[in-house]
Amino acid sequence: MITIKNLTVRLGGNTILADASAGIPTNARVGLIGRNGAGKSTLMKALIGQIEPDDGSIEMPRRSRLGYIAQEAPSGSRTPFEAVLEADVERTALLAEAEICEDPDRLGDVHERLMAIDAYTAPARAARILGGLGFDEAMQAQPLDSFSGGWKMRVALAALLFSAPDILLLDEPSNHLDLEATLWLESFLKAYDGTLIVISHERDLLNNVVDTILHLQGGKLTVYSGGYDAFERQRAERAAQLAAAKASQDAQRARLQDYVARNSARASTAKQAQSRAKMLAKMQPIAALMEDPSLSFDFPNPDELRPPLITLDHAAVGYGDTPVLRRLNLRIDPDDRLALLGRNGNGKTTLARLLASQLSPMEGKMQVSGKLKVGYFTQYQVEELASDATPLEHMNRVMEGRTPAAVRAQLGRFGFSGHRATTEVAKLSGGERARLALALITRDAPHMLVLDEPTNHLDVDAREALVQALNDYEGAVLLISHDRHMVELVADRLILVDNGTAAEYPGSMEDYIDFVLGRNQPKADPDGRPAKKVKGKGRDREAAKRARAAVLEAEKTVARLQQQASAIDRAMWEPQADHGELAPLTMGELARRKATVSKELEDAEARWLEASEQLEREAG
């Protein structure tokens, strides 16, 4: 059992954790979640002893081994394989002792312990973990200094997993991984034998791996049972209860204040008024759940262009004289939503740069609509933002000549209004910087968005907001992401980048996950790719597009009617508040309108269900 008791941590004069308490059972699988800046990494550092709390305590099971990735990535002339093997300190020490030990009894004890810890199977286990994280046999034998920082962090993760601590602490482990390695990691963690505490914004990982959610908000910890979806349901119920309790308390407070105001001056009622004033003073206000009004993505819709936007015909692309991808045949239309699949290093970013016109084809043809505007997002743009400049200054530079109102409007689409627009980038969170980069690349209402890992700095709520904004956007989307929840909700075409080319993947995202994990694999074609599914009549691409459009239209209708129903509910239960056009209506009129809206909502939900089933059939 890990016991966090009345923990308070202050950094730089700010209180990050305030009297936080929670209990984590042995072998629990915990997802530590919270908005960016809530203090998740601070709590993790307190757990491993890197930060001394100002108050409170953390109790760990005795003799438990704690595992956490060091901040510095491994380096030097060692290979990834050697670095991972060295992570098992006991095995390394025992093997070294066995080489020099001359005492037969001690040598026997050493070999007995080596057998007990499966020391002789360690090389196979190390290779398997490295392979799962994307290192082929040749890469495992290369020196660490030949790898980029992201790949070195993969080695650090592999070493941590190989060491198999009793308590495994992971802070955003998928940030340096592609989709394929993320799927492998999830599978590994499912089978992990020990206590797991993971900070993650990957909804699928939080649903499939963890059995407990530890939510950090306002410096406090709240424990929820189940995965992320269960947490959201429980949080919604709690929010509704808090809202009802707050409304009831506000009404009671208003009645008490009115009574005190009317009766304090009268001798006959002064004592009662004084008593009610004391009740008011003792009444602790109920705070509503905090929502971040700046969590905003709103992509400007482009002018219409006739299809196709881009056509590739036997094109090749690469760097210098070396092609990375060949035999590229691809057409992108204005309403296409594509996701590029494939391991890092296979050429996904190279293809994205070609489609964004940052690279030119080395062979074949590439036809681009003459008026096409592309918004291209990469993590480099986030990192290259001037830290001493404000969002307003950044936007003024790229929208030179535009009116101040237009500049402010574009910033406002992404949550940078008021003082947020004049806050230096250095003081913005990673998620806010990503939003600013997205605001900058969409200033001219591009016809196509090319997004290369847009979620790395976004928490779960921000990712959901981004998904909704992309689905509302009327242009084409090309997505590279290890967040398969986003891929499943945004993309309707999957492009597999592999074996030096890119081609339409014939199955669904679930099929691809099975393919990566080696489950339910169809018989392979001679080139090693999974065999194409045979699609029935009516399952062509145009039919799938029509079905998807029907789903989106139904979703918008459902959302609109749900808002109307909620507004009517508020008008019925909070008659003292201002409800706009609903204010003049009587209770009976409100009830009749609610009945009408409820019937329309039921019909809209039925249309949404029918359209969703049709889309599923057309997608094959």
Backbone torsions as a table, in degrees:
resi	resn	phi	psi	omega
1	MET	NA	129.0	172.4
2	ILE	-100.4	123.3	-177.1
3	THR	-115.5	118.0	174.3
4	ILE	-102.8	116.7	-171.4
5	LYS	-124.8	115.9	174.2
6	ASN	48.3	46.4	-174.4
7	LEU	-79.4	127.4	175.8
8	THR	-127.5	127.8	178.4
9	VAL	-131.6	128.3	176.8
10	ARG	-118.7	134.8	178.0
11	LEU	-130.7	126.7	178.2
12	GLY	57.9	32.8	179.8
13	GLY	84.7	-6.2	179.4
14	ASN	-101.7	138.6	176.8
15	THR	-85.1	114.3	-178.5
16	ILE	-91.0	-47.6	176.2
17	LEU	-118.1	132.1	-174.8
18	ALA	-127.6	99.5	176.3
19	ASP	54.7	43.1	-176.5
20	ALA	-83.8	138.3	-179.8
21	SER	-138.5	144.8	176.2
22	ALA	-168.6	155.4	174.7
23	GLY	-121.6	132.5	-178.9
24	ILE	-118.8	113.1	-178.0
25	PRO	-66.9	156.8	175.5
26	THR	-60.2	137.9	179.8
27	ASN	68.2	13.7	174.7
28	ALA	-71.7	154.9	176.5
29	ARG	-116.8	103.9	-167.6
30	VAL	-110.9	130.9	171.2
31	GLY	-100.5	114.1	178.9
32	LEU	-90.6	113.8	-174.2
33	ILE	-127.6	165.1	179.7
34	GLY	162.3	162.4	-179.3
35	ARG	-64.2	157.7	176.2
36	ASN	-56.0	131.7	-179.2
37	GLY	87.8	0.8	-178.0
38	ALA	-71.0	-25.4	179.0
39	GLY	117.1	19.8	-177.2
40	LYS	-63.7	-47.7	-179.6
41	SER	-66.7	-32.8	176.2
42	THR	-62.5	-44.9	177.5
43	LEU	-62.4	-41.1	179.2
44	MET	-61.1	-42.3	179.6
45	LYS	-67.5	-32.7	175.9
46	ALA	-67.3	-36.3	179.5
47	LEU	-64.5	-35.9	-178.0
48	ILE	-92.8	0.0	176.1
49	GLY	87.9	8.5	177.6
50	GLN	-74.1	-25.2	179.1
51	ILE	-122.2	130.8	176.8
52	GLU	-88.6	121.7	-179.0
53	PRO	-67.1	149.6	176.3
54	ASP	-73.8	-27.2	178.9
55	ASP	-158.5	161.5	179.5
56	GLY	85.5	-173.1	-175.1
57	SER	-151.5	160.8	173.1
58	ILE	-128.6	121.8	-180.0
59	GLU	-109.1	128.1	-179.7
60	MET	-112.4	153.6	174.1
61	PRO	-60.3	141.9	-179.5
62	ARG	-64.2	143.9	175.3
63	ARG	60.8	18.1	176.7
64	SER	-83.5	139.9	178.6
65	ARG	-91.1	127.9	-176.3
66	LEU	-103.6	133.4	-179.3
67	GLY	-122.5	129.1	-178.0
68	TYR	-151.5	140.5	-178.7
69	ILE	-71.9	128.9	176.8
70	ALA	-65.8	152.6	-178.0
71	GLN	-67.5	-31.7	-178.8
72	GLU	-90.9	129.2	179.0
73	ALA	-71.5	148.6	178.7
74	PRO	-65.8	150.1	-178.8
75	SER	-150.1	-179.5	178.4
76	GLY	109.8	-166.0	-176.9
77	SER	-90.2	-6.2	176.2
78	ARG	-62.5	156.5	175.3
79	THR	-91.6	161.8	174.3
80	PRO	-55.8	-39.3	179.9
81	PHE	-61.2	-44.5	-179.6
82	GLU	-67.8	-39.6	-179.1
83	ALA	-63.9	-39.3	179.7
84	VAL	-68.3	-44.8	179.2
85	LEU	-60.2	-37.1	-179.0
86	GLU	-68.4	-15.9	-179.1
87	ALA	-66.6	-26.0	174.5
88	ASP	-84.3	89.8	-172.5
89	VAL	-62.5	-40.2	-177.9
90	GLU	-64.7	-44.2	179.7
91	ARG	-61.6	-45.1	-179.6
92	THR	-59.6	-44.0	-178.9
93	ALA	-66.9	-40.9	-179.0
94	LEU	-66.9	-40.9	178.8
95	LEU	-64.1	-39.7	178.0
96	ALA	-64.8	-39.7	179.3
97	GLU	-67.2	-38.2	-179.1
98	ALA	-62.0	-29.5	-178.9
99	GLU	-69.7	-28.5	-172.7
100	ILE	-117.1	-8.6	-175.0
101	CYS	-67.9	132.4	179.4
102	GLU	-113.1	-6.7	178.6
103	ASP	-85.1	112.9	-176.9
104	PRO	-57.5	-40.6	-179.4
105	ASP	-65.3	-46.5	179.0
106	ARG	-64.6	-39.9	179.1
107	LEU	-61.3	-38.5	177.1
108	GLY	-64.0	-40.8	177.9
109	ASP	-63.5	-39.5	-179.8
110	VAL	-62.1	-47.4	-178.9
111	HIS	-67.4	-34.2	177.7
112	GLU	-64.4	-41.1	178.3
113	ARG	-69.0	-37.9	176.8
114	LEU	-60.5	-39.3	176.9
115	MET	-65.9	-40.7	-176.6
116	ALA	-63.3	-34.7	-177.6
117	ILE	-96.6	15.0	178.5
118	ASP	55.7	42.3	-176.0
119	ALA	-63.6	-30.1	-173.6
120	TYR	-83.6	-13.8	173.5
121	THR	-94.5	-2.4	-175.4
122	ALA	-57.5	-43.9	179.8
123	PRO	-57.7	-39.9	179.2
124	ALA	-66.6	-40.4	179.4
125	ARG	-65.7	-41.8	179.2
126	ALA	-62.2	-43.7	179.8
127	ALA	-65.0	-37.5	-179.6
128	ARG	-66.4	-41.6	179.0
129	ILE	-66.3	-45.4	178.0
130	LEU	-62.0	-39.8	177.7
131	GLY	-61.9	-41.9	178.9
132	GLY	-62.8	-30.8	-179.8
133	LEU	-91.4	11.2	169.7
134	GLY	103.9	3.7	-179.6
135	PHE	-93.2	113.8	174.6
136	ASP	-77.7	178.7	-173.8
137	GLU	-59.6	-40.2	-179.4
138	ALA	-66.9	-40.9	-179.2
139	MET	-66.1	-33.5	-179.1
140	GLN	-65.2	-20.7	-177.1
141	ALA	-101.4	2.1	179.5
142	GLN	-86.5	153.1	177.8
143	PRO	-66.3	147.2	-177.6
144	LEU	-59.0	-35.5	-177.2
145	ASP	-68.3	-8.0	177.3
146	SER	-85.7	-4.5	-176.8
147	PHE	-102.7	156.7	174.9
148	SER	-74.9	171.2	-179.7
149	GLY	-60.0	-38.5	179.9
150	GLY	-63.6	-41.8	178.9
151	TRP	-70.3	-33.9	176.6
152	LYS	-64.1	-37.1	178.1
153	MET	-67.5	-28.9	173.9
154	ARG	-65.2	-38.8	177.2
155	VAL	-62.7	-42.2	178.7
156	ALA	-61.2	-40.7	177.7
157	LEU	-66.0	-43.2	178.9
158	ALA	-60.5	-41.5	179.6
159	ALA	-63.5	-40.7	179.4
160	LEU	-65.0	-45.4	179.5
161	LEU	-63.5	-39.1	-179.3
162	PHE	-65.7	-35.0	-177.5
163	SER	-69.6	-17.2	173.9
164	ALA	48.8	61.4	179.0
165	PRO	-70.1	162.1	177.3
166	ASP	-67.7	-35.9	178.6
167	ILE	-122.9	112.9	-176.2
168	LEU	-102.9	119.9	-180.0
169	LEU	-111.1	123.1	-177.8
170	LEU	-126.6	128.5	179.4
171	ASP	-112.1	104.8	-178.7
172	GLU	49.5	59.7	-174.2
173	PRO	-66.8	-20.3	-175.9
174	SER	-92.5	1.1	-176.3
175	ASN	-60.5	-31.5	-178.7
176	HIS	-103.5	13.4	-175.3
177	LEU	-108.9	153.4	169.3
178	ASP	-87.7	178.8	-177.0
179	LEU	-60.1	-41.9	-176.1
180	GLU	-64.0	-44.4	178.5
181	ALA	-69.0	-32.9	176.8
182	THR	-63.6	-41.6	177.9
183	LEU	-63.3	-41.2	178.5
184	TRP	-63.9	-44.0	-179.3
185	LEU	-60.1	-42.7	178.8
186	GLU	-60.1	-44.2	178.6
187	SER	-62.3	-40.7	178.9
188	PHE	-63.4	-45.5	-176.3
189	LEU	-68.6	-29.7	176.5
190	LYS	-58.6	-35.7	-176.3
191	ALA	-95.9	4.9	-174.6
192	TYR	-68.1	134.3	-177.3
193	ASP	-101.6	90.1	-179.2
194	GLY	163.1	-177.5	177.1
195	THR	-83.3	133.3	-178.3
196	LEU	-122.9	128.5	171.0
197	ILE	-126.2	116.1	-174.2
198	VAL	-127.5	128.3	168.7
199	ILE	-87.5	121.6	-178.4
200	SER	-154.5	148.8	172.3
201	HIS	-111.3	13.9	178.9
202	GLU	-87.6	106.8	-176.3
203	ARG	-58.0	-41.3	-177.6
204	ASP	-66.1	-41.8	178.1
205	LEU	-62.8	-42.3	-179.5
206	LEU	-67.4	-27.1	176.8
207	ASN	-83.1	-37.6	-170.9
208	ASN	-92.0	-20.6	-173.6
209	VAL	-109.5	-45.8	-170.9
210	VAL	-88.7	154.7	176.2
211	ASP	-116.9	-0.1	-179.5
212	THR	-145.1	137.9	174.4
213	ILE	-109.7	127.6	174.2
214	LEU	-107.9	107.5	-172.4
215	HIS	-98.8	124.4	179.6
216	LEU	-106.6	117.5	-179.4
217	GLN	-150.7	131.9	178.9
218	GLY	60.5	29.0	179.1
219	GLY	80.7	-0.9	-177.8
220	LYS	-110.4	154.7	178.2
221	LEU	-111.3	134.9	175.6
222	THR	-129.4	132.5	-177.9
223	VAL	-98.4	131.4	175.9
224	TYR	-124.0	139.7	177.6
225	SER	-84.1	147.9	178.5
226	GLY	95.0	-173.8	179.9
227	GLY	-87.8	-161.4	-172.9
228	TYR	-68.8	-41.9	-180.0
229	ASP	-61.2	-40.3	177.6
230	ALA	-64.1	-39.9	177.0
231	PHE	-59.8	-45.3	-179.0
232	GLU	-62.1	-39.4	177.9
233	ARG	-64.1	-45.7	-179.5
234	GLN	-65.3	-38.4	179.4
235	ARG	-66.3	-39.2	178.8
236	ALA	-63.8	-41.7	178.1
237	GLU	-63.3	-42.5	179.4
238	ARG	-64.8	-39.1	179.0
239	ALA	-62.7	-41.8	178.7
240	ALA	-64.2	-41.8	178.6
241	GLN	-64.2	-43.1	178.6
242	LEU	-63.6	-41.1	-179.6
243	ALA	-63.6	-42.3	179.2
244	ALA	-65.7	-43.5	179.6
245	ALA	-64.5	-40.0	179.6
246	LYS	-66.2	-41.4	178.7
247	ALA	-63.0	-42.0	179.0
248	SER	-64.6	-43.1	179.8
249	GLN	-66.3	-41.3	178.7
250	ASP	-60.4	-41.4	178.9
251	ALA	-65.2	-41.9	178.5
252	GLN	-65.0	-41.6	178.7
253	ARG	-60.9	-42.7	179.8
254	ALA	-62.7	-40.5	179.3
255	ARG	-65.3	-42.4	179.8
256	LEU	-65.6	-43.1	179.5
257	GLN	-62.6	-40.1	178.8
258	ASP	-63.9	-42.8	-179.2
259	TYR	-63.9	-46.3	-179.7
260	VAL	-60.7	-43.4	-178.3
261	ALA	-63.7	-36.5	-175.5
262	ARG	-84.3	-23.9	-169.3
263	ASN	-118.5	-2.6	-177.8
264	SER	-64.5	-34.2	-174.2
265	ALA	-83.9	-11.8	-177.3
266	ARG	-92.2	128.4	-177.0
267	ALA	-60.8	-35.8	-175.5
268	SER	-71.6	-22.8	-177.3
269	THR	-120.7	8.0	-175.7
270	ALA	-62.5	-41.1	-179.3
271	LYS	-64.0	-43.1	178.5
272	GLN	-63.7	-39.6	178.7
273	ALA	-65.2	-39.5	178.6
274	GLN	-64.4	-39.3	178.2
275	SER	-63.6	-41.8	179.8
276	ARG	-70.5	-31.1	176.0
277	ALA	-64.8	-37.6	176.4
278	LYS	-66.2	-38.7	176.7
279	MET	-60.6	-41.6	178.9
280	LEU	-62.2	-42.5	-177.6
281	ALA	-65.0	-32.9	-177.8
282	LYS	-84.5	-14.9	-175.0
283	MET	-70.9	115.3	178.3
284	GLN	-80.1	123.8	-178.0
285	PRO	-65.7	140.1	175.6
286	ILE	-90.6	120.7	-179.0
287	ALA	-89.0	133.8	174.5
288	ALA	-70.0	155.7	176.9
289	LEU	-59.5	135.9	-176.3
290	MET	-73.4	134.4	172.7
291	GLU	-122.4	145.1	-177.9
292	ASP	-94.6	108.1	-178.1
293	PRO	-68.2	-14.7	-178.5
294	SER	-85.6	-2.8	-178.2
295	LEU	-75.9	84.8	-169.2
296	SER	-140.1	131.3	170.3
297	PHE	-134.2	127.0	179.7
298	ASP	-147.9	96.7	-176.3
299	PHE	-79.5	128.4	177.6
300	PRO	-66.3	136.1	-178.7
301	ASN	-78.5	141.5	-175.9
302	PRO	-83.6	167.7	168.9
303	ASP	-67.9	157.7	179.9
304	GLU	-74.0	139.9	172.0
305	LEU	-127.7	145.1	177.7
306	ARG	-73.3	142.4	177.6
307	PRO	-73.3	156.2	-4.9
308	PRO	-85.2	159.4	173.9
309	LEU	-77.6	-45.8	-177.4
310	ILE	-140.4	139.6	173.5
311	THR	-132.6	127.6	173.9
312	LEU	-107.4	131.3	-178.6
313	ASP	-129.0	102.8	-179.0
314	HIS	50.8	42.0	-176.9
315	ALA	-84.8	156.9	173.1
316	ALA	-131.9	148.8	-180.0
317	VAL	-145.0	148.8	178.9
318	GLY	-176.2	-154.3	-176.4
319	TYR	-129.8	134.5	-175.8
320	GLY	63.2	-126.6	177.8
321	ASP	-101.8	8.0	-174.4
322	THR	-107.6	111.0	176.4
323	PRO	-72.6	140.5	174.9
324	VAL	-96.6	-38.6	-179.6
325	LEU	-129.9	140.5	177.0
326	ARG	-129.2	172.6	173.7
327	ARG	53.0	46.2	-179.0
328	LEU	-89.1	117.7	176.3
329	ASN	-126.9	111.7	-172.0
330	LEU	-154.1	141.2	175.0
331	ARG	-127.0	133.3	178.2
332	ILE	-120.8	124.1	178.8
333	ASP	-102.9	166.9	-174.3
334	PRO	-58.3	-28.2	-176.6
335	ASP	-107.2	16.9	-178.9
336	ASP	-74.8	146.3	174.0
337	ARG	-129.8	103.3	-174.7
338	LEU	-113.0	147.0	171.1
339	ALA	-124.5	133.6	177.6
340	LEU	-92.4	125.6	178.7
341	LEU	-108.1	160.7	178.4
342	GLY	129.7	152.4	-177.3
343	ARG	-66.4	154.4	173.6
344	ASN	-57.6	137.7	-178.4
345	GLY	96.5	-9.2	-179.9
346	ASN	-82.6	-16.3	176.6
347	GLY	118.8	14.4	-179.2
348	LYS	-61.7	-47.4	-179.4
349	THR	-66.3	-34.8	177.5
350	THR	-61.6	-44.2	177.7
351	LEU	-65.1	-40.4	178.9
352	ALA	-61.7	-40.8	179.9
353	ARG	-67.5	-34.1	175.5
354	LEU	-63.4	-46.8	-177.7
355	LEU	-69.0	-24.2	176.6
356	ALA	-89.1	6.5	179.2
357	SER	63.9	24.9	172.7
358	GLN	-87.3	-17.8	173.0
359	LEU	-126.6	152.5	177.9
360	SER	-106.9	150.0	179.3
361	PRO	-66.7	139.2	178.6
362	MET	-86.2	-26.5	179.1
363	GLU	-143.1	167.0	175.5
364	GLY	68.8	-160.2	-174.9
365	LYS	-125.1	147.3	172.1
366	MET	-135.6	111.9	179.4
367	GLN	-103.7	127.7	-176.8
368	VAL	-124.9	135.7	176.6
369	SER	-57.1	134.9	-172.5
370	GLY	-60.8	-29.3	-177.3
371	LYS	-101.0	10.2	-175.1
372	LEU	-65.5	130.3	172.1
373	LYS	-117.3	131.4	-176.8
374	VAL	-118.9	133.1	172.1
375	GLY	-101.9	115.9	-172.8
376	TYR	-113.2	119.3	-178.4
377	PHE	-111.1	131.1	171.3
378	THR	-138.2	163.2	177.8
379	GLN	-64.1	-26.9	179.5
380	TYR	-61.5	-34.6	179.2
381	GLN	-65.4	-35.6	177.3
382	VAL	-66.0	-44.2	-177.1
383	GLU	-70.5	-25.5	-175.0
384	GLU	-93.1	2.8	176.3
385	LEU	-62.2	136.1	179.4
386	ALA	-66.3	118.8	-173.3
387	SER	-69.7	-23.8	-178.1
388	ASP	-94.0	2.3	179.2
389	ALA	-102.6	158.3	179.3
390	THR	-97.8	162.8	173.9
391	PRO	-54.4	-38.5	179.9
392	LEU	-63.9	-41.7	179.3
393	GLU	-67.2	-40.9	177.0
394	HIS	-59.9	-46.1	-176.0
395	MET	-70.7	-36.0	177.3
396	ASN	-60.3	-36.6	-179.2
397	ARG	-65.6	-43.0	-175.8
398	VAL	-85.6	-14.7	178.2
399	MET	-114.9	38.8	-178.9
400	GLU	-57.5	132.9	-179.7
401	GLY	93.0	-13.3	178.0
402	ARG	-84.2	157.7	-177.4
403	THR	-70.2	152.5	176.3
404	PRO	-55.7	-34.2	179.9
405	ALA	-65.3	-40.0	179.3
406	ALA	-66.3	-40.4	178.8
407	VAL	-63.2	-47.6	-179.9
408	ARG	-63.3	-37.2	-179.3
409	ALA	-64.4	-41.7	179.4
410	GLN	-65.5	-41.2	176.8
411	LEU	-63.8	-40.3	-179.2
412	GLY	-63.2	-30.5	177.4
413	ARG	-58.8	-26.3	-175.9
414	PHE	-115.2	23.6	170.9
415	GLY	86.0	8.9	-178.9
416	PHE	-102.1	75.5	176.8
417	SER	-117.2	163.5	178.9
418	GLY	59.7	-135.7	-175.9
419	HIS	-69.1	-21.1	179.6
420	ARG	-63.3	-30.6	-179.2
421	ALA	-71.2	-20.6	-176.8
422	THR	-114.6	20.2	174.9
423	THR	-90.4	132.9	-179.5
424	GLU	-60.9	143.9	-179.6
425	VAL	-56.3	-35.3	-179.3
426	ALA	-58.0	-26.1	-177.8
427	LYS	-95.4	0.5	179.9
428	LEU	-87.6	150.0	175.0
429	SER	-74.4	169.1	177.7
430	GLY	-59.4	-39.5	179.1
431	GLY	-66.3	-38.8	177.8
432	GLU	-66.1	-37.3	177.6
433	ARG	-65.5	-39.8	177.6
434	ALA	-62.8	-41.1	177.8
435	ARG	-62.7	-39.5	179.1
436	LEU	-64.7	-42.8	178.3
437	ALA	-60.7	-39.9	178.0
438	LEU	-66.6	-37.8	177.1
439	ALA	-63.2	-39.0	-178.1
440	LEU	-68.7	-40.9	-175.4
441	ILE	-77.5	-14.6	-177.7
442	THR	-107.1	14.2	-175.5
443	ARG	-61.1	-27.3	-176.8
444	ASP	-103.2	20.2	-179.8
445	ALA	51.5	65.7	-176.3
446	PRO	-65.0	154.5	178.5
447	HIS	-81.0	-19.5	-179.9
448	MET	-143.2	136.3	174.5
449	LEU	-104.7	127.9	173.8
450	VAL	-112.3	109.4	-172.3
451	LEU	-116.0	113.1	-179.4
452	ASP	-103.6	104.1	-178.0
453	GLU	51.6	65.1	-178.0
454	PRO	-78.2	-8.6	-171.1
455	THR	-101.8	0.7	-171.0
456	ASN	-56.0	-33.4	-177.0
457	HIS	-107.2	12.3	-175.4
458	LEU	-104.4	138.8	175.0
459	ASP	-80.9	-180.0	-172.5
460	VAL	-61.6	-44.9	-178.8
461	ASP	-63.1	-40.9	179.4
462	ALA	-65.9	-36.2	178.0
463	ARG	-64.6	-40.0	178.3
464	GLU	-64.2	-40.2	178.4
465	ALA	-63.9	-38.0	178.3
466	LEU	-66.2	-42.0	177.8
467	VAL	-58.9	-46.4	-179.4
468	GLN	-62.2	-41.6	-179.6
469	ALA	-65.1	-40.0	178.7
470	LEU	-65.8	-36.8	179.0
471	ASN	-72.3	-24.5	175.3
472	ASP	-83.5	-22.0	-179.2
473	TYR	-66.6	137.5	-172.9
474	GLU	-97.5	4.9	177.5
475	GLY	-98.1	-173.0	178.2
476	ALA	-83.9	152.1	-179.8
477	VAL	-131.4	130.7	171.0
478	LEU	-118.4	120.4	-169.7
479	LEU	-121.3	131.6	167.5
480	ILE	-117.3	117.8	-176.9
481	SER	-157.1	143.2	172.9
482	HIS	-89.6	-0.4	177.1
483	ASP	-88.9	96.5	-173.9
484	ARG	-70.0	-22.7	174.4
485	HIS	-60.1	-43.8	178.3
486	MET	-67.0	-43.1	179.8
487	VAL	-59.5	-44.5	-177.2
488	GLU	-65.1	-35.7	-176.1
489	LEU	-85.2	-22.1	-174.5
490	VAL	-103.4	-44.0	-169.9
491	ALA	-87.8	140.8	170.8
492	ASP	-117.0	0.1	172.2
493	ARG	-133.8	135.5	179.6
494	LEU	-112.7	129.4	179.7
495	ILE	-116.2	118.2	179.9
496	LEU	-91.7	120.9	177.2
497	VAL	-100.1	110.3	-173.1
498	ASP	-164.2	154.0	175.7
499	ASN	54.3	36.1	175.0
500	GLY	76.1	15.5	177.0
501	THR	-151.3	-177.8	177.5
502	ALA	-139.5	134.5	-178.4
503	ALA	-149.0	156.4	179.6
504	GLU	-59.8	128.9	176.3
505	TYR	-82.4	127.5	-169.5
506	PRO	-76.7	-17.6	-175.6
507	GLY	-101.7	-167.9	178.2
508	SER	-93.2	178.2	177.1
509	MET	-63.6	-38.1	177.1
510	GLU	-61.7	-40.2	177.2
511	ASP	-61.4	-41.1	-178.1
512	TYR	-67.7	-39.4	177.1
513	ILE	-60.9	-44.3	177.2
514	ASP	-61.3	-39.1	-179.9
515	PHE	-62.9	-46.1	-179.3
516	VAL	-64.5	-40.2	-176.7
517	LEU	-88.6	1.2	177.1
518	GLY	74.6	25.6	-179.5
519	ARG	-105.9	139.0	172.2
520	ASN	50.1	41.3	-176.6
521	GLN	-75.3	131.0	173.6
522	PRO	-71.0	163.1	177.9
523	LYS	-59.2	133.2	-174.1
524	ALA	-80.3	150.4	170.1
525	ASP	-72.0	167.2	-179.8
526	PRO	-57.7	-27.8	-178.7
527	ASP	-84.3	4.3	175.8
528	GLY	94.3	-8.1	178.5
529	ARG	-79.8	154.1	176.5
530	PRO	-63.6	143.0	-177.9
531	ALA	-63.8	145.4	179.4
532	LYS	-71.0	142.5	175.2
533	LYS	-75.1	149.2	175.8
534	VAL	-87.8	118.7	-177.9
535	LYS	-96.6	141.8	-179.6
536	GLY	-80.0	176.4	179.3
537	LYS	-64.0	145.7	178.2
538	GLY	85.7	-3.7	-177.8
539	ARG	-99.1	36.7	179.5
540	ASP	-82.5	172.4	-174.3
541	ARG	-63.9	-38.9	-179.1
542	GLU	-64.0	-39.4	179.0
543	ALA	-64.9	-39.0	178.7
544	ALA	-64.7	-38.7	178.0
545	LYS	-63.4	-43.4	179.6
546	ARG	-63.3	-40.0	-180.0
547	ALA	-65.3	-41.3	-180.0
548	ARG	-65.7	-39.2	177.9
549	ALA	-61.8	-39.1	178.4
550	ALA	-65.2	-38.8	178.2
551	VAL	-63.4	-46.3	-179.0
552	LEU	-63.1	-40.8	179.2
553	GLU	-64.3	-42.2	178.5
554	ALA	-65.0	-40.1	178.9
555	GLU	-61.0	-41.6	179.7
556	LYS	-64.3	-40.8	179.2
557	THR	-64.1	-44.5	179.0
558	VAL	-60.4	-45.2	-179.3
559	ALA	-62.2	-41.2	-180.0
560	ARG	-63.9	-43.6	-179.1
561	LEU	-70.1	-34.5	176.0
562	GLN	-63.3	-38.9	177.4
563	GLN	-64.4	-40.9	178.5
564	GLN	-63.2	-44.0	179.9
565	ALA	-62.4	-41.7	179.4
566	SER	-64.2	-40.7	179.3
567	ALA	-63.4	-40.7	178.1
568	ILE	-65.4	-41.6	177.7
569	ASP	-58.6	-44.7	179.6
570	ARG	-63.4	-39.9	179.3
571	ALA	-64.9	-33.4	-179.0
572	MET	-76.4	-35.2	-173.3
573	TRP	-101.6	-11.0	176.4
574	GLU	-130.4	64.9	-174.1
575	PRO	-63.4	-19.7	-177.7
576	GLN	-77.0	-17.1	-177.2
577	ALA	-84.3	167.6	179.1
578	ASP	-87.5	119.4	-176.2
579	HIS	-119.0	27.0	173.8
580	GLY	59.8	-128.0	-175.1
581	GLU	-67.2	-18.0	179.1
582	LEU	-82.8	-16.0	-173.5
583	ALA	-56.5	-42.3	-176.2
584	PRO	-72.4	-13.6	-173.4
585	LEU	-73.9	142.8	175.3
586	THR	-76.6	169.6	179.9
587	MET	-61.6	-38.1	178.9
588	GLY	-65.9	-41.2	178.1
589	GLU	-65.2	-39.0	177.1
590	LEU	-63.5	-40.5	-179.8
591	ALA	-64.5	-41.1	179.2
592	ARG	-66.7	-40.7	178.2
593	ARG	-65.1	-38.5	178.4
594	LYS	-61.8	-40.4	179.5
595	ALA	-63.3	-41.8	179.5
596	THR	-64.5	-45.9	-179.5
597	VAL	-65.1	-38.7	179.4
598	SER	-62.1	-40.7	177.9
599	LYS	-66.2	-42.5	178.0
600	GLU	-63.2	-38.3	179.2
601	LEU	-65.7	-41.2	178.2
602	GLU	-61.3	-43.1	179.0
603	ASP	-65.6	-40.9	-179.1
604	ALA	-65.7	-39.9	178.2
605	GLU	-65.0	-36.0	177.1
606	ALA	-66.0	-40.5	177.0
607	ARG	-65.0	-38.6	178.5
608	TRP	-63.1	-43.0	-180.0
609	LEU	-63.7	-42.7	179.6
610	GLU	-64.9	-42.5	179.6
611	ALA	-66.4	-37.6	179.3
612	SER	-64.7	-41.5	178.4
613	GLU	-65.1	-38.3	178.2
614	GLN	-64.9	-41.7	178.6
615	LEU	-62.3	-41.0	179.2
616	GLU	-62.6	-40.2	178.7
617	ARG	-66.8	-42.0	-177.6
618	GLU	-69.4	-31.5	179.7
619	ALA	-73.1	-11.5	177.7
620	GLY	78.1	NA	NA
